[in-house]
């Protein structure tokens, strides 16, 4: 079982405090390469969430059986097997998107995020907590890649959810800016991704500093004392 405080800690760390993209700055290769639109970032994040959750629970369940000296090769073997399954599923069911994401699905095997959580958390904690850690670390990656991809797509082409028809054939991208919008090419290029990512990191640091300042100025809670009768 897991307590409410444990759940809140795991969720808070994954989504915000230890966010892999804007706090730990891990997995920058897929972060910068596939986020030319929101759909690419979301779908790669969903694939990573699936791999992280399953690899974490597998390692947590087997952690007492894996010799310490060979743990890294075993972890990589488990992750590689799961990534192969996800890669084949994308190829079979979302072939057009699979061609767009290309090598970045197999490269989940070498993603620092996956191996870091397996080594730092799943190898030391029970399966339930490890599964939740994998899911929420993936959710943190999901919202950052979706936001970064959405900003780059909007600035670069004036649309949102471009390529959604590769996932849901009946849907079309949302044209938020006029069709005459010339597009801001820098946003779709790697330098634009670095600039926007830097803005997101600065925003998180500002939010954290603001929250810390509020916590320091907050008056202490009154202490209850027993009254005399």
C-alpha positions as CSV (number, residue, x, y, z in Angstrom):
1,X,0.0,0.0,0.0
2,X,0.9,3.6,-0.4
3,X,0.1,6.5,1.9
4,X,-1.5,9.8,0.8
5,X,1.7,11.7,1.6
6,X,3.8,9.3,-0.4
7,X,1.5,9.6,-3.4
8,X,1.6,13.5,-3.2
9,X,5.4,13.4,-2.9
10,X,5.8,11.2,-5.9
11,X,3.3,13.1,-8.0
12,X,4.7,16.5,-7.0
13,X,8.3,15.5,-7.8
14,X,7.4,14.0,-11.2
15,X,5.2,16.8,-12.4
16,X,6.9,19.8,-11.0
17,X,9.7,19.7,-8.4
18,X,12.0,17.2,-10.2
19,X,10.5,17.7,-13.7
20,X,12.9,15.9,-16.0
21,X,12.7,18.6,-18.7
22,X,12.8,21.9,-16.9
23,X,14.4,20.9,-13.5
24,X,16.7,18.0,-14.1
25,X,17.3,19.0,-17.8
26,X,17.4,15.4,-19.0
27,X,16.5,13.9,-22.4
28,X,17.2,17.1,-24.3
29,X,17.7,15.2,-27.6
30,X,14.1,14.1,-28.1
31,X,12.9,17.3,-26.3
32,X,14.4,19.6,-28.9
33,X,14.1,17.3,-31.9
34,X,10.5,16.2,-32.0
35,X,8.7,19.2,-30.5
36,X,8.1,21.0,-33.8
37,X,4.4,20.4,-33.0
38,X,2.4,19.4,-30.0
39,X,1.3,16.0,-31.4
40,X,4.8,14.7,-31.8
41,X,5.8,15.7,-28.3
42,X,2.6,14.2,-26.8
43,X,2.9,10.9,-28.6
44,X,6.6,10.4,-27.8
45,X,5.9,11.3,-24.2
46,X,3.1,8.7,-24.1
47,X,5.4,6.0,-25.4
48,X,8.0,7.0,-22.8
49,X,5.4,6.9,-20.0
50,X,4.5,3.3,-21.0
51,X,8.2,2.3,-21.1
52,X,9.0,4.0,-17.8
53,X,6.0,2.6,-15.9
54,X,6.6,-1.0,-17.1
55,X,10.4,-0.9,-16.7
56,X,10.0,0.6,-13.2
57,X,7.6,-2.1,-12.0
58,X,9.7,-4.9,-13.6
59,X,12.9,-3.7,-11.9
60,X,11.2,-3.1,-8.6
61,X,9.8,-6.6,-8.6
62,X,13.2,-8.1,-9.5
63,X,15.5,-5.8,-7.6
64,X,16.3,-8.4,-4.9
65,X,17.2,-11.0,-7.6
66,X,19.5,-8.8,-9.7
67,X,23.2,-8.9,-8.6
68,X,24.4,-5.4,-7.9
69,X,27.5,-5.8,-10.1
70,X,25.4,-6.4,-13.3
71,X,22.4,-4.3,-12.5
72,X,23.0,-1.7,-15.3
73,X,23.2,-4.3,-18.2
74,X,20.0,-6.0,-16.8
75,X,18.2,-2.6,-16.5
76,X,19.1,-1.8,-20.1
77,X,18.0,-5.2,-21.3
78,X,14.6,-4.8,-19.6
79,X,14.1,-1.3,-21.0
80,X,15.3,-2.4,-24.5
81,X,12.7,-5.3,-24.6
82,X,9.9,-2.9,-23.6
83,X,11.0,-0.3,-26.1
84,X,11.0,-2.9,-28.9
85,X,7.4,-3.8,-28.0
86,X,6.4,-0.1,-28.1
87,X,8.3,0.5,-31.4
88,X,6.5,-2.4,-33.0
89,X,3.1,-1.2,-31.7
90,X,3.7,2.3,-33.2
91,X,4.8,0.8,-36.5
92,X,1.8,-1.5,-36.7
93,X,-0.9,1.0,-35.6
94,X,0.4,4.5,-36.2
95,X,2.7,4.0,-39.1
96,X,2.6,7.5,-40.5
97,X,3.5,8.9,-37.0
98,X,6.1,6.2,-36.6
99,X,7.8,7.5,-39.8
100,X,7.8,11.0,-38.4
101,X,9.2,10.2,-35.0
102,X,11.7,7.9,-36.6
103,X,14.7,6.9,-34.6
104,X,13.5,8.7,-31.4
105,X,11.3,5.8,-30.4
106,X,14.1,3.2,-30.3
107,X,16.3,5.9,-28.7
108,X,14.1,5.7,-25.6
109,X,16.4,2.9,-24.6
110,X,19.2,5.4,-24.1
111,X,17.0,8.2,-22.7
112,X,18.6,9.5,-19.5
113,X,15.2,9.9,-17.9
114,X,14.3,6.2,-18.1
115,X,17.6,4.8,-16.8
116,X,17.8,7.5,-14.1
117,X,14.5,6.6,-12.6
118,X,15.2,2.8,-12.8
119,X,18.5,3.3,-11.1
120,X,17.5,6.0,-8.6
121,X,14.0,4.9,-7.6
122,X,12.8,1.6,-8.9
123,X,15.9,-0.3,-7.8
124,X,15.3,0.8,-4.2
125,X,11.5,0.9,-3.8
126,X,8.4,-1.4,-4.0
127,X,6.6,-2.0,-7.3
128,X,3.6,0.2,-6.7
129,X,5.6,3.3,-5.7
130,X,8.0,2.6,-8.6
131,X,5.1,2.3,-11.1
132,X,3.7,5.7,-9.9
133,X,7.1,7.3,-10.1
134,X,7.5,6.2,-13.7
135,X,4.0,7.4,-14.6
136,X,4.3,10.8,-13.0
137,X,7.9,11.4,-14.2
138,X,6.5,10.7,-17.7
139,X,3.5,13.0,-17.1
140,X,6.0,15.8,-16.2
141,X,7.7,15.1,-19.5
142,X,4.4,15.0,-21.3
143,X,3.2,18.5,-20.3
144,X,6.5,20.1,-20.9
145,X,6.9,18.6,-24.4
146,X,3.3,19.4,-25.2
147,X,3.7,23.0,-24.1
148,X,7.0,23.4,-25.9
149,X,5.7,21.8,-29.1
150,X,2.5,23.9,-29.0
151,X,4.4,27.1,-28.6
152,X,6.8,26.3,-31.4
153,X,4.0,25.2,-33.7
154,X,1.9,28.3,-33.0
155,X,4.8,30.7,-33.5
156,X,6.1,28.8,-36.5
157,X,3.0,28.0,-38.5
158,X,0.0,29.5,-36.7
159,X,-1.6,26.2,-36.0
160,X,-2.1,23.8,-33.1
161,X,-2.1,20.0,-33.2
162,X,-0.7,19.7,-36.6
163,X,-0.4,16.1,-37.6
164,X,-3.4,15.0,-35.4
165,X,-4.8,13.3,-38.4
166,X,-2.0,10.7,-38.2
167,X,-3.5,9.6,-34.8
168,X,-7.2,10.4,-35.4
169,X,-7.9,10.5,-39.1
170,X,-11.1,12.4,-38.7
171,X,-9.6,15.4,-36.9
172,X,-7.8,18.4,-38.4
173,X,-5.3,20.9,-37.0
174,X,-6.6,24.0,-35.4
175,X,-5.8,27.2,-37.3
176,X,-5.4,29.8,-34.5
177,X,-3.7,32.5,-36.5
178,X,-4.8,33.8,-40.0
179,X,-3.8,31.6,-42.9
180,X,-1.9,34.6,-44.3
181,X,0.4,34.4,-41.2
182,X,3.9,34.0,-42.7
183,X,5.3,32.0,-39.8
184,X,8.3,32.6,-37.6
185,X,10.8,30.1,-38.9
186,X,13.2,30.4,-35.9
187,X,10.6,28.8,-33.7
188,X,10.7,25.6,-35.8
189,X,14.5,25.4,-35.8
190,X,16.7,24.1,-32.9
191,X,17.7,27.6,-31.8
192,X,14.1,28.5,-31.3
193,X,13.6,25.3,-29.2
194,X,16.6,26.3,-27.0
195,X,15.2,29.8,-26.5
196,X,11.7,28.6,-25.6
197,X,13.0,25.9,-23.3
198,X,15.1,28.5,-21.5
199,X,12.0,30.6,-21.1
200,X,10.2,27.7,-19.5
201,X,13.1,27.0,-17.2
202,X,13.2,30.6,-16.1
203,X,9.4,30.6,-15.6
204,X,9.7,27.5,-13.3
205,X,12.5,29.1,-11.3
206,X,10.4,32.3,-10.9
207,X,7.4,30.3,-9.7
208,X,9.5,28.4,-7.2
209,X,11.1,31.6,-5.9
210,X,7.7,33.2,-5.6
211,X,6.3,30.2,-3.7
212,X,9.4,30.2,-1.4
213,X,9.0,33.9,-0.6
214,X,5.3,33.4,0.2
215,X,6.1,30.5,2.5
216,X,8.6,32.7,4.4
217,X,6.2,35.5,4.9
218,X,3.3,33.3,5.9
219,X,2.5,33.7,9.6
220,X,2.9,30.5,11.7
221,X,-0.2,28.6,12.5
222,X,-1.5,29.2,16.1
223,X,-0.7,26.5,18.6
224,X,-3.6,25.1,20.4
225,X,-3.3,25.2,24.2
226,X,-5.4,23.5,26.8
227,X,-7.7,25.9,28.6
228,X,-8.3,26.1,32.3
229,X,-11.8,25.2,33.6
